[in-house]
Amino acid sequence: MTTSTKSAAKTTKATEGKKPAVNSAFMKPVTPTGPLVAIIGATPMPRTEVTKKVWEYIKSNNLQNPQNKRMIVADAKLQPLFGKPEATMFELTKFVSQYLKA
């Protein structure tokens, strides 16, 4: 066995059975406020769950632009969140973050 093979075997054995590290900041519950409450409710939940629920709302209401799926067309509930009639999927986190309270 070569030196590199031995070190690879040690690394594999050392990491076996261990769960990957989870960033606790993402798992810490945050409370939605303002216009975000109308979309996902006021129940505290992790940031990852907030993003997931906002996307569920967007997809269930068919709010993605059919020609450019990266664009989200704001309906009556999303308009106050975005502050404009349309936003990109990359801006979504910025708009959602301002209505989360730790």
Sequence and secondary structure as in RCSB ss.txt:
>XXXX:A:sequence
MTTSTKSAAKTTKATEGKKPAVNSAFMKPVTPTGPLVAIIGATPMPRTEVTKKVWEYIKSNNLQNPQNKRMIVAD
AKLQPLFGKPEATMFELTKFVSQYLKA
>XXXX:A:secstr
  HHHHHHHHHHHHHTT      HHHHSEEEE THHHHHH S  EEHHHHHHHHHHHHHHTT B SS TTEEE  
TTHHHHHSSSEEETTTHHHHHHTTEE 
